[in-house]
Amino acid sequence: MDTKNLQKGSQAKIASTGQIVEVKRVSDHGFSVVRFQTGGDYMILNDRLETVEREEVQH
């Protein structure tokens, strides 16, 4: 099952709303537990999440 490179502790974006969430757990059964910036942990299907690419910052 494809987890779209979701990893515990990384950030992801909810495809339908564009909200950024923190990935708390990733399951092999097709869902993840995410934490919203406003608080609260929720289960969401992996196919509803998109990975967030971080831009490199040069100092």
Order of alpha helices (4+ residues) and beta strands (2+ residues): beta-beta-beta-beta-beta
